[in-house]
């Protein structure tokens, strides 16, 4: 199951990178470096949080829910601080759609992680 998650994250990472590159070529107002950095950060955090949650999945369903909520909270806090950092650095030239895309990255990686982890929890429950 871990291999499936890593492959899914890698595919999403490559697809998002290609989309960000294309958006950056069409509209230079989107900061490709910022979007790519957010993509890398969310991919790394998704893999780390997946590892933490899978270690806590035992026969207790509450551990699964706690782990997923903790991972989501960790990702949203990191995304929020990254957005605040971007806003602090580019004070006068903040491109608001870039900030919204950063939070979209959070939603994509959280959705993938939750989907894969819920499948893992179902497998553990059936055993």
Secondary structure, DSSP 8 states (H G I E B T S, - for coil): -HHHHHHHHHHHHHHHHHHHHHHHHH-TTS-HHHHHHHHHHHHHHHHHHHHHHHHH-SS-HHHHHHHHHHHHHHHHHHHHHHHHHHHHHTGGG--HHHHHHHHHHHHHHHHHHHHHHHHHHHHHHH-
